[in-house]
Amino acid sequence: MSDRTVEEVFEVIAAAAPEIRAALVERVGFESEENPSGEQQIAADVHADRLLEERLLTIDGVGHYASEERDHVISDGEGYSVAVDPVDGSSNVESNNAAGTIVGVYDAELPASGEHLLGAAYVLYGPRTTMVTAHEGTVTESVVENGDRTTVRDDVRIPEDDGVYGFGGRVPDWPADFEAFAREIEQELKLRYSGAMIGDVNQVLTYGGIFAYPALRSAPESKLRLLYEGNPIGYIVESANGRSSDGDRSILSVPADDIHQRVPVHVGTTEYVDRLEAALD
Ligand code: FDP
């Protein structure tokens, strides 16, 4: 195992991106099964999950594979653990909006907290297919064509200017303290919410601002998954000089007890995430 393993994981994800993108076109139907979080799976999700499991486990330094679509961790010897959300924003596929793929590389067996992340990345299937990687403190944005990456932004940093905000969950389901914070933010930033976390986080990395899927009255643990969504996104945003929070502390510090654990997610510029934490009781 070496740090080269993280780069090999990124290479496998980039190489698979055109196939996953094609599956978003060809495999839009629903599967009969639900995933372990009780959500209906689309065929593209199941396809991407199988493809990534097979290819990521062939990397020498990778020993364990977990995904949002599976009950258990698949182990294949010694090595780092990879946690994958094969298609993030799958409910966007039917309406032809953006979707993504997320990966985190952990130096521990799963479940593990984000402090064990060695690197994280996502692919965004938008008008262009782009990939953002974070490793050893550097965040890079590339365009992916035919599975190859061409860097378009080196050393990505979240702009400190006024930016955009996107908050998930239904407004009547927001706790009063979060709603009061949202009312302040809507006076300052422009609303943009796509319904795919990757699309919503990528615009914050591009323009600045804040994305949140907060704790809800009906679901205090919120919706997004710690291992596959909260941790890798927290890692990328923090590496880009921003902040992540579960409302109280960095998402990366949240102890992990279950591979499908959920977590409230707030990520963005330091200023907005600090204010969010101050606003929550
Ligand atoms: P999806 O269910 O479509 O896969 O966790 C997945 C996710 O999308 C995120 O990408 C997105 O931010 C969120 O759920 C969207 O949830 P809402 O439909 O409640 O807005």
py3Dmol code that shows the C-alpha trace and the ligand (Angstrom):
import py3Dmol

protein = """\
ATOM      1  CA  MET A   1       0.000   0.000   0.000  1.00  0.00           C
ATOM      2  CA  SER A   2       1.152   3.510  -0.730  1.00  0.00           C
ATOM      3  CA  ASP A   3      -0.261   6.898  -1.466  1.00  0.00           C
ATOM      4  CA  ARG A   4      -0.156   5.795  -5.082  1.00  0.00           C
ATOM      5  CA  THR A   5      -3.198   3.695  -4.173  1.00  0.00           C
ATOM      6  CA  VAL A   6      -5.303   6.839  -3.787  1.00  0.00           C
ATOM      7  CA  GLU A   7      -4.300   7.990  -7.278  1.00  0.00           C
ATOM      8  CA  GLU A   8      -5.077   4.519  -8.642  1.00  0.00           C
ATOM      9  CA  VAL A   9      -8.573   4.753  -7.148  1.00  0.00           C
ATOM     10  CA  PHE A  10      -9.051   8.149  -8.828  1.00  0.00           C
ATOM     11  CA  GLU A  11      -7.874   6.669 -12.146  1.00  0.00           C
ATOM     12  CA  VAL A  12     -10.390   3.805 -11.894  1.00  0.00           C
ATOM     13  CA  ILE A  13     -13.229   6.234 -11.130  1.00  0.00           C
ATOM     14  CA  ALA A  14     -12.281   8.484 -14.072  1.00  0.00           C
ATOM     15  CA  ALA A  15     -11.976   5.485 -16.413  1.00  0.00           C
ATOM     16  CA  ALA A  16     -15.442   4.251 -15.361  1.00  0.00           C
ATOM     17  CA  ALA A  17     -17.088   7.688 -15.670  1.00  0.00           C
ATOM     18  CA  PRO A  18     -18.006   7.416 -19.388  1.00  0.00           C
ATOM     19  CA  GLU A  19     -19.613   4.007 -18.763  1.00  0.00           C
ATOM     20  CA  ILE A  20     -21.539   5.254 -15.748  1.00  0.00           C
ATOM     21  CA  ARG A  21     -22.649   8.289 -17.723  1.00  0.00           C
ATOM     22  CA  ALA A  22     -23.817   6.035 -20.559  1.00  0.00           C
ATOM     23  CA  ALA A  23     -25.747   3.895 -18.065  1.00  0.00           C
ATOM     24  CA  LEU A  24     -27.589   7.030 -16.882  1.00  0.00           C
ATOM     25  CA  VAL A  25     -28.980   7.210 -20.414  1.00  0.00           C
ATOM     26  CA  GLU A  26     -29.540   3.525 -21.030  1.00  0.00           C
ATOM     27  CA  ARG A  27     -30.562   2.224 -17.581  1.00  0.00           C
ATOM     28  CA  VAL A  28     -33.085   4.735 -16.235  1.00  0.00           C
ATOM     29  CA  GLY A  29     -35.644   2.165 -15.036  1.00  0.00           C
ATOM     30  CA  PHE A  30     -36.148   1.232 -11.395  1.00  0.00           C
ATOM     31  CA  GLU A  31     -35.004  -2.048  -9.827  1.00  0.00           C
ATOM     32  CA  SER A  32     -37.454  -4.120  -7.781  1.00  0.00           C
ATOM     33  CA  GLU A  33     -35.114  -3.987  -4.741  1.00  0.00           C
ATOM     34  CA  GLU A  34     -34.558  -1.083  -2.358  1.00  0.00           C
ATOM     35  CA  ASN A  35     -31.076  -0.117  -1.175  1.00  0.00           C
ATOM     36  CA  PRO A  36     -30.109  -0.558   2.536  1.00  0.00           C
ATOM     37  CA  SER A  37     -31.404   2.967   3.271  1.00  0.00           C
ATOM     38  CA  GLY A  38     -34.867   1.991   1.995  1.00  0.00           C
ATOM     39  CA  GLU A  39     -34.649   3.975  -1.265  1.00  0.00           C
ATOM     40  CA  GLN A  40     -35.673   2.615  -4.627  1.00  0.00           C
ATOM     41  CA  GLN A  41     -32.608   1.846  -6.754  1.00  0.00           C
ATOM     42  CA  ILE A  42     -32.337   2.762 -10.395  1.00  0.00           C
ATOM     43  CA  ALA A  43     -30.712   0.229 -12.721  1.00  0.00           C
ATOM     44  CA  ALA A  44     -27.811   2.626 -13.411  1.00  0.00           C
ATOM     45  CA  ASP A  45     -26.987   2.661  -9.694  1.00  0.00           C
ATOM     46  CA  VAL A  46     -26.825  -1.128  -9.486  1.00  0.00           C
ATOM     47  CA  HIS A  47     -24.752  -1.307 -12.667  1.00  0.00           C
ATOM     48  CA  ALA A  48     -22.283   1.355 -11.463  1.00  0.00           C
ATOM     49  CA  ASP A  49     -21.987  -0.339  -8.078  1.00  0.00           C
ATOM     50  CA  ARG A  50     -21.069  -3.733  -9.610  1.00  0.00           C
ATOM     51  CA  LEU A  51     -18.621  -2.188 -12.047  1.00  0.00           C
ATOM     52  CA  LEU A  52     -16.835  -0.148  -9.358  1.00  0.00           C
ATOM     53  CA  GLU A  53     -16.699  -3.031  -6.875  1.00  0.00           C
ATOM     54  CA  GLU A  54     -15.029  -5.270  -9.443  1.00  0.00           C
ATOM     55  CA  ARG A  55     -12.512  -2.674 -10.639  1.00  0.00           C
ATOM     56  CA  LEU A  56     -11.629  -1.038  -7.328  1.00  0.00           C
ATOM     57  CA  LEU A  57     -10.951  -4.381  -5.648  1.00  0.00           C
ATOM     58  CA  THR A  58      -8.425  -5.259  -8.357  1.00  0.00           C
ATOM     59  CA  ILE A  59      -6.166  -2.430  -7.081  1.00  0.00           C
ATOM     60  CA  ASP A  60      -3.441  -4.043  -4.940  1.00  0.00           C
ATOM     61  CA  GLY A  61      -3.692  -1.501  -2.145  1.00  0.00           C
ATOM     62  CA  VAL A  62      -7.495  -1.732  -1.840  1.00  0.00           C
ATOM     63  CA  GLY A  63      -8.829  -4.467   0.439  1.00  0.00           C
ATOM     64  CA  HIS A  64     -12.418  -3.437   1.209  1.00  0.00           C
ATOM     65  CA  TYR A  65     -15.346  -2.018  -0.764  1.00  0.00           C
ATOM     66  CA  ALA A  66     -18.512  -0.512   0.666  1.00  0.00           C
ATOM     67  CA  SER A  67     -21.292   1.300  -1.149  1.00  0.00           C
ATOM     68  CA  GLU A  68     -24.578   2.963  -0.479  1.00  0.00           C
ATOM     69  CA  GLU A  69     -26.208   0.182  -2.492  1.00  0.00           C
ATOM     70  CA  ARG A  70     -24.991  -2.774  -0.370  1.00  0.00           C
ATOM     71  CA  ASP A  71     -25.736  -4.199   3.057  1.00  0.00           C
ATOM     72  CA  HIS A  72     -22.189  -5.290   3.842  1.00  0.00           C
ATOM     73  CA  VAL A  73     -18.567  -4.387   3.247  1.00  0.00           C
ATOM     74  CA  ILE A  74     -16.959  -6.647   0.600  1.00  0.00           C
ATOM     75  CA  SER A  75     -13.442  -7.662   1.620  1.00  0.00           C
ATOM     76  CA  ASP A  76     -10.739  -9.035  -0.635  1.00  0.00           C
ATOM     77  CA  GLY A  77      -7.614  -9.140   1.506  1.00  0.00           C
ATOM     78  CA  GLU A  78      -5.492  -6.470   3.146  1.00  0.00           C
ATOM     79  CA  GLY A  79      -5.594  -2.848   2.144  1.00  0.00           C
ATOM     80  CA  TYR A  80      -7.376   0.462   2.320  1.00  0.00           C
ATOM     81  CA  SER A  81     -11.164   0.720   2.293  1.00  0.00           C
ATOM     82  CA  VAL A  82     -13.089   2.512  -0.433  1.00  0.00           C
ATOM     83  CA  ALA A  83     -16.618   3.802   0.160  1.00  0.00           C
ATOM     84  CA  VAL A  84     -18.641   4.710  -2.906  1.00  0.00           C
ATOM     85  CA  ASP A  85     -21.918   6.384  -3.783  1.00  0.00           C
ATOM     86  CA  PRO A  86     -22.158   5.025  -7.351  1.00  0.00           C
ATOM     87  CA  VAL A  87     -24.928   7.433  -8.484  1.00  0.00           C
ATOM     88  CA  ASP A  88     -25.552  10.406  -6.229  1.00  0.00           C
ATOM     89  CA  GLY A  89     -28.773  12.246  -7.080  1.00  0.00           C
ATOM     90  CA  SER A  90     -30.401   9.228  -8.681  1.00  0.00           C
ATOM     91  CA  SER A  91     -33.855  10.828  -8.438  1.00  0.00           C
ATOM     92  CA  ASN A  92     -32.525  13.480 -10.845  1.00  0.00           C
ATOM     93  CA  VAL A  93     -31.995  10.952 -13.616  1.00  0.00           C
ATOM     94  CA  GLU A  94     -35.659  10.690 -14.663  1.00  0.00           C
ATOM     95  CA  SER A  95     -35.947  14.484 -14.987  1.00  0.00           C
ATOM     96  CA  ASN A  96     -32.557  14.709 -16.774  1.00  0.00           C
ATOM     97  CA  ASN A  97     -30.821  16.845 -14.150  1.00  0.00           C
ATOM     98  CA  ALA A  98     -27.273  16.442 -12.852  1.00  0.00           C
ATOM     99  CA  ALA A  99     -25.975  13.375 -10.998  1.00  0.00           C
ATOM    100  CA  GLY A 100     -22.596  12.256  -9.702  1.00  0.00           C
ATOM    101  CA  THR A 101     -20.324   9.509  -8.358  1.00  0.00           C
ATOM    102  CA  ILE A 102     -18.493   9.913  -5.029  1.00  0.00           C
ATOM    103  CA  VAL A 103     -15.553   7.994  -3.547  1.00  0.00           C
ATOM    104  CA  GLY A 104     -13.617   8.147  -0.285  1.00  0.00           C
ATOM    105  CA  VAL A 105     -10.415   6.187   0.457  1.00  0.00           C
ATOM    106  CA  TYR A 106     -10.034   5.291   4.152  1.00  0.00           C
ATOM    107  CA  ASP A 107      -6.937   3.874   5.868  1.00  0.00           C
ATOM    108  CA  ALA A 108      -9.114   1.819   8.240  1.00  0.00           C
ATOM    109  CA  GLU A 109     -11.796  -0.837   8.093  1.00  0.00           C
ATOM    110  CA  LEU A 110     -15.332   0.514   7.776  1.00  0.00           C
ATOM    111  CA  PRO A 111     -17.223   2.058   9.426  1.00  0.00           C
ATOM    112  CA  ALA A 112     -14.541   4.708  10.035  1.00  0.00           C
ATOM    113  CA  SER A 113     -14.664   8.420  10.752  1.00  0.00           C
ATOM    114  CA  GLY A 114     -13.567  10.971   8.171  1.00  0.00           C
ATOM    115  CA  GLU A 115     -10.304  11.420  10.082  1.00  0.00           C
ATOM    116  CA  HIS A 116      -9.252   8.165   8.377  1.00  0.00           C
ATOM    117  CA  LEU A 117      -9.689   9.581   4.876  1.00  0.00           C
ATOM    118  CA  LEU A 118      -6.558   9.652   2.716  1.00  0.00           C
ATOM    119  CA  GLY A 119      -8.321  11.100  -0.296  1.00  0.00           C
ATOM    120  CA  ALA A 120     -11.762  11.716  -1.783  1.00  0.00           C
ATOM    121  CA  ALA A 121     -13.199  12.567  -5.181  1.00  0.00           C
ATOM    122  CA  TYR A 122     -16.395  13.023  -7.121  1.00  0.00           C
ATOM    123  CA  VAL A 123     -17.473  12.972 -10.744  1.00  0.00           C
ATOM    124  CA  LEU A 124     -20.216  15.356 -11.877  1.00  0.00           C
ATOM    125  CA  TYR A 125     -22.276  14.311 -14.899  1.00  0.00           C
ATOM    126  CA  GLY A 126     -23.390  17.762 -16.057  1.00  0.00           C
ATOM    127  CA  PRO A 127     -23.175  19.340 -19.517  1.00  0.00           C
ATOM    128  CA  ARG A 128     -19.516  18.292 -19.148  1.00  0.00           C
ATOM    129  CA  THR A 129     -18.227  15.342 -17.149  1.00  0.00           C
ATOM    130  CA  THR A 130     -15.884  16.804 -14.551  1.00  0.00           C
ATOM    131  CA  MET A 131     -14.008  15.298 -11.631  1.00  0.00           C
ATOM    132  CA  VAL A 132     -12.822  16.938  -8.422  1.00  0.00           C
ATOM    133  CA  THR A 133     -10.135  15.158  -6.400  1.00  0.00           C
ATOM    134  CA  ALA A 134      -8.694  15.975  -2.977  1.00  0.00           C
ATOM    135  CA  HIS A 135      -5.452  14.378  -1.834  1.00  0.00           C
ATOM    136  CA  GLU A 136      -2.641  15.589   0.399  1.00  0.00           C
ATOM    137  CA  GLY A 137      -4.217  19.024   0.798  1.00  0.00           C
ATOM    138  CA  THR A 138      -4.649  19.743  -2.909  1.00  0.00           C
ATOM    139  CA  VAL A 139      -7.995  19.949  -4.671  1.00  0.00           C
ATOM    140  CA  THR A 140      -7.982  19.637  -8.460  1.00  0.00           C
ATOM    141  CA  GLU A 141     -10.816  19.918 -10.970  1.00  0.00           C
ATOM    142  CA  SER A 142     -10.513  18.080 -14.286  1.00  0.00           C
ATOM    143  CA  VAL A 143     -12.616  17.445 -17.349  1.00  0.00           C
ATOM    144  CA  VAL A 144     -13.032  13.718 -18.039  1.00  0.00           C
ATOM    145  CA  GLU A 145     -13.083  12.634 -21.691  1.00  0.00           C
ATOM    146  CA  ASN A 146     -12.859   8.994 -22.721  1.00  0.00           C
ATOM    147  CA  GLY A 147     -11.819   8.192 -19.155  1.00  0.00           C
ATOM    148  CA  ASP A 148      -8.825  10.574 -19.196  1.00  0.00           C
ATOM    149  CA  ARG A 149      -8.548  13.653 -17.006  1.00  0.00           C
ATOM    150  CA  THR A 150      -7.413  17.092 -18.144  1.00  0.00           C
ATOM    151  CA  THR A 151      -6.899  19.589 -15.343  1.00  0.00           C
ATOM    152  CA  VAL A 152      -9.013  22.731 -15.602  1.00  0.00           C
ATOM    153  CA  ARG A 153      -8.493  24.158 -12.085  1.00  0.00           C
ATOM    154  CA  ASP A 154      -5.385  23.568  -9.977  1.00  0.00           C
ATOM    155  CA  ASP A 155      -5.457  24.074  -6.253  1.00  0.00           C
ATOM    156  CA  VAL A 156      -9.193  24.797  -6.043  1.00  0.00           C
ATOM    157  CA  ARG A 157     -10.157  27.152  -3.186  1.00  0.00           C
ATOM    158  CA  ILE A 158     -13.730  28.110  -2.327  1.00  0.00           C
ATOM    159  CA  PRO A 159     -14.244  31.738  -3.355  1.00  0.00           C
ATOM    160  CA  GLU A 160     -14.903  33.971  -0.339  1.00  0.00           C
ATOM    161  CA  ASP A 161     -17.248  36.252  -2.361  1.00  0.00           C
ATOM    162  CA  ASP A 162     -21.023  36.214  -2.150  1.00  0.00           C
ATOM    163  CA  GLY A 163     -22.106  32.959  -3.659  1.00  0.00           C
ATOM    164  CA  VAL A 164     -25.051  30.598  -3.796  1.00  0.00           C
ATOM    165  CA  TYR A 165     -26.973  28.506  -1.294  1.00  0.00           C
ATOM    166  CA  GLY A 166     -28.945  25.278  -1.586  1.00  0.00           C
ATOM    167  CA  PHE A 167     -30.713  23.681   1.382  1.00  0.00           C
ATOM    168  CA  GLY A 168     -32.372  20.241   1.260  1.00  0.00           C
ATOM    169  CA  GLY A 169     -35.450  19.012   3.101  1.00  0.00           C
ATOM    170  CA  ARG A 170     -38.940  20.532   3.148  1.00  0.00           C
ATOM    171  CA  VAL A 171     -39.157  23.929   4.845  1.00  0.00           C
ATOM    172  CA  PRO A 172     -41.904  22.855   7.342  1.00  0.00           C
ATOM    173  CA  ASP A 173     -39.579  20.014   8.373  1.00  0.00           C
ATOM    174  CA  TRP A 174     -36.680  22.364   9.212  1.00  0.00           C
ATOM    175  CA  PRO A 175     -36.074  22.967  12.937  1.00  0.00           C
ATOM    176  CA  ALA A 176     -36.787  26.602  13.970  1.00  0.00           C
ATOM    177  CA  ASP A 177     -33.097  27.493  14.470  1.00  0.00           C
ATOM    178  CA  PHE A 178     -32.132  26.257  11.004  1.00  0.00           C
ATOM    179  CA  GLU A 179     -35.093  28.046   9.445  1.00  0.00           C
ATOM    180  CA  ALA A 180     -34.056  31.334  11.107  1.00  0.00           C
ATOM    181  CA  PHE A 181     -30.528  30.881   9.667  1.00  0.00           C
ATOM    182  CA  ALA A 182     -31.983  30.139   6.219  1.00  0.00           C
ATOM    183  CA  ARG A 183     -34.066  33.349   6.363  1.00  0.00           C
ATOM    184  CA  GLU A 184     -30.853  35.353   6.944  1.00  0.00           C
ATOM    185  CA  ILE A 185     -28.958  33.598   4.172  1.00  0.00           C
ATOM    186  CA  GLU A 186     -31.718  34.105   1.613  1.00  0.00           C
ATOM    187  CA  GLN A 187     -31.258  37.882   2.057  1.00  0.00           C
ATOM    188  CA  GLU A 188     -27.562  37.542   1.188  1.00  0.00           C
ATOM    189  CA  LEU A 189     -27.017  34.740  -1.342  1.00  0.00           C
ATOM    190  CA  LYS A 190     -28.734  33.453  -4.450  1.00  0.00           C
ATOM    191  CA  LEU A 191     -30.797  30.253  -4.187  1.00  0.00           C
ATOM    192  CA  ARG A 192     -29.649  27.340  -6.357  1.00  0.00           C
ATOM    193  CA  TYR A 193     -30.761  23.818  -5.430  1.00  0.00           C
ATOM    194  CA  SER A 194     -30.488  20.992  -7.936  1.00  0.00           C
ATOM    195  CA  GLY A 195     -31.390  17.983  -5.777  1.00  0.00           C
ATOM    196  CA  ALA A 196     -28.075  16.210  -6.432  1.00  0.00           C
ATOM    197  CA  MET A 197     -25.632  16.871  -3.626  1.00  0.00           C
ATOM    198  CA  ILE A 198     -22.693  16.748  -6.012  1.00  0.00           C
ATOM    199  CA  GLY A 199     -24.208  19.403  -8.299  1.00  0.00           C
ATOM    200  CA  ASP A 200     -25.075  21.567  -5.306  1.00  0.00           C
ATOM    201  CA  VAL A 201     -21.642  21.239  -3.701  1.00  0.00           C
ATOM    202  CA  ASN A 202     -19.820  21.799  -6.990  1.00  0.00           C
ATOM    203  CA  GLN A 203     -21.528  25.160  -7.469  1.00  0.00           C
ATOM    204  CA  VAL A 204     -20.438  26.180  -3.956  1.00  0.00           C
ATOM    205  CA  LEU A 205     -16.847  25.223  -4.878  1.00  0.00           C
ATOM    206  CA  THR A 206     -17.247  27.325  -8.020  1.00  0.00           C
ATOM    207  CA  TYR A 207     -19.061  30.424  -6.706  1.00  0.00           C
ATOM    208  CA  GLY A 208     -18.735  30.269  -2.888  1.00  0.00           C
ATOM    209  CA  GLY A 209     -21.634  30.094  -0.413  1.00  0.00           C
ATOM    210  CA  ILE A 210     -23.119  27.164   1.475  1.00  0.00           C
ATOM    211  CA  PHE A 211     -24.885  23.836   0.880  1.00  0.00           C
ATOM    212  CA  ALA A 212     -26.815  22.075   3.622  1.00  0.00           C
ATOM    213  CA  TYR A 213     -28.983  19.037   4.111  1.00  0.00           C
ATOM    214  CA  PRO A 214     -29.818  19.816   7.752  1.00  0.00           C
ATOM    215  CA  ALA A 215     -31.246  17.794  10.601  1.00  0.00           C
ATOM    216  CA  LEU A 216     -35.026  17.599  10.125  1.00  0.00           C
ATOM    217  CA  ARG A 217     -37.866  17.563  12.660  1.00  0.00           C
ATOM    218  CA  SER A 218     -38.888  14.176  11.235  1.00  0.00           C
ATOM    219  CA  ALA A 219     -35.286  12.887  10.913  1.00  0.00           C
ATOM    220  CA  PRO A 220     -32.761  14.385  13.361  1.00  0.00           C
ATOM    221  CA  GLU A 221     -29.989  12.354  11.686  1.00  0.00           C
ATOM    222  CA  SER A 222     -31.054  13.909   8.357  1.00  0.00           C
ATOM    223  CA  LYS A 223     -30.777  12.178   4.970  1.00  0.00           C
ATOM    224  CA  LEU A 224     -27.218  12.010   3.654  1.00  0.00           C
ATOM    225  CA  ARG A 225     -24.887   9.125   4.532  1.00  0.00           C
ATOM    226  CA  LEU A 226     -21.707   9.730   6.549  1.00  0.00           C
ATOM    227  CA  LEU A 227     -19.378   7.266   4.793  1.00  0.00           C
ATOM    228  CA  TYR A 228     -20.422   7.827   1.183  1.00  0.00           C
ATOM    229  CA  GLU A 229     -21.500  11.492   1.175  1.00  0.00           C
ATOM    230  CA  GLY A 230     -20.798  13.547   4.320  1.00  0.00           C
ATOM    231  CA  ASN A 231     -17.181  12.484   4.876  1.00  0.00           C
ATOM    232  CA  PRO A 232     -15.854  12.667   1.298  1.00  0.00           C
ATOM    233  CA  ILE A 233     -17.595  15.994   0.659  1.00  0.00           C
ATOM    234  CA  GLY A 234     -16.439  17.360   4.025  1.00  0.00           C
ATOM    235  CA  TYR A 235     -12.883  16.276   3.183  1.00  0.00           C
ATOM    236  CA  ILE A 236     -12.950  17.913  -0.270  1.00  0.00           C
ATOM    237  CA  VAL A 237     -14.470  21.183   0.996  1.00  0.00           C
ATOM    238  CA  GLU A 238     -12.062  21.400   3.944  1.00  0.00           C
ATOM    239  CA  SER A 239      -9.122  20.690   1.598  1.00  0.00           C
ATOM    240  CA  ALA A 240     -10.393  23.612  -0.534  1.00  0.00           C
ATOM    241  CA  ASN A 241     -10.124  25.931   2.472  1.00  0.00           C
ATOM    242  CA  GLY A 242     -13.786  25.729   3.412  1.00  0.00           C
ATOM    243  CA  ARG A 243     -15.526  24.110   6.369  1.00  0.00           C
ATOM    244  CA  SER A 244     -17.838  21.163   6.996  1.00  0.00           C
ATOM    245  CA  SER A 245     -20.110  20.710   9.997  1.00  0.00           C
ATOM    246  CA  ASP A 246     -22.752  18.362  11.354  1.00  0.00           C
ATOM    247  CA  GLY A 247     -24.113  21.452  13.138  1.00  0.00           C
ATOM    248  CA  ASP A 248     -21.630  21.225  15.962  1.00  0.00           C
ATOM    249  CA  ARG A 249     -18.216  20.042  14.724  1.00  0.00           C
ATOM    250  CA  SER A 250     -16.395  19.059  11.543  1.00  0.00           C
ATOM    251  CA  ILE A 251     -18.189  16.176   9.817  1.00  0.00           C
ATOM    252  CA  LEU A 252     -14.792  14.453   9.729  1.00  0.00           C
ATOM    253  CA  SER A 253     -14.854  14.212  13.557  1.00  0.00           C
ATOM    254  CA  VAL A 254     -18.216  12.447  13.729  1.00  0.00           C
ATOM    255  CA  PRO A 255     -17.680   8.911  15.133  1.00  0.00           C
ATOM    256  CA  ALA A 256     -18.833   6.212  12.715  1.00  0.00           C
ATOM    257  CA  ASP A 257     -20.809   3.299  14.171  1.00  0.00           C
ATOM    258  CA  ASP A 258     -22.656   1.960  11.158  1.00  0.00           C
ATOM    259  CA  ILE A 259     -21.831   1.794   7.464  1.00  0.00           C
ATOM    260  CA  HIS A 260     -25.178   3.379   6.546  1.00  0.00           C
ATOM    261  CA  GLN A 261     -25.182   6.016   9.287  1.00  0.00           C
ATOM    262  CA  ARG A 262     -26.705   9.360   8.318  1.00  0.00           C
ATOM    263  CA  VAL A 263     -25.445  12.818   9.248  1.00  0.00           C
ATOM    264  CA  PRO A 264     -26.620  16.432   8.885  1.00  0.00           C
ATOM    265  CA  VAL A 265     -24.371  18.035   6.251  1.00  0.00           C
ATOM    266  CA  HIS A 266     -23.415  21.731   6.064  1.00  0.00           C
ATOM    267  CA  VAL A 267     -20.458  22.677   3.851  1.00  0.00           C
ATOM    268  CA  GLY A 268     -19.202  25.929   2.412  1.00  0.00           C
ATOM    269  CA  THR A 269     -17.029  28.934   3.118  1.00  0.00           C
ATOM    270  CA  THR A 270     -15.719  29.210   6.656  1.00  0.00           C
ATOM    271  CA  GLU A 271     -17.779  32.353   7.265  1.00  0.00           C
ATOM    272  CA  TYR A 272     -21.130  30.742   6.454  1.00  0.00           C
ATOM    273  CA  VAL A 273     -20.459  27.454   8.252  1.00  0.00           C
ATOM    274  CA  ASP A 274     -19.241  29.326  11.367  1.00  0.00           C
ATOM    275  CA  ARG A 275     -22.457  31.370  11.301  1.00  0.00           C
ATOM    276  CA  LEU A 276     -24.540  28.223  10.827  1.00  0.00           C
ATOM    277  CA  GLU A 277     -22.965  26.608  13.907  1.00  0.00           C
ATOM    278  CA  ALA A 278     -23.538  29.765  15.941  1.00  0.00           C
ATOM    279  CA  ALA A 279     -27.189  29.853  14.822  1.00  0.00           C
ATOM    280  CA  LEU A 280     -27.981  26.263  15.815  1.00  0.00           C
ATOM    281  CA  ASP A 281     -28.887  25.709  19.472  1.00  0.00           C
TER     282      ASP A 281
END
"""
ligand_1 = """\
20
FDP
P -30.973 11.125 -4.322
O -31.884 10.722 -3.197
O -31.686 11.555 -5.554
O -29.882 10.093 -4.621
O -28.571 11.157 -0.944
C -28.936 11.334 -2.159
C -29.576 12.631 -2.606
O -30.165 12.444 -3.846
C -28.532 13.777 -2.696
O -27.757 13.732 -3.840
C -29.379 15.012 -2.655
O -28.703 16.127 -2.128
C -30.544 14.597 -1.792
O -30.557 13.160 -1.734
C -31.832 15.117 -2.387
O -32.852 14.953 -1.499
P -34.283 15.667 -1.688
O -34.962 14.912 -2.793
O -34.941 15.496 -0.380
O -34.037 17.099 -2.075
"""
view = py3Dmol.view(width=600, height=400)
view.addModel(protein, "pdb")
view.setStyle({"model": 0}, {"cartoon": {"style": "trace"}})
view.addModel(ligand_1, "xyz")
view.setStyle({"model": 1}, {"stick": {}})
view.zoomTo()
view.show()
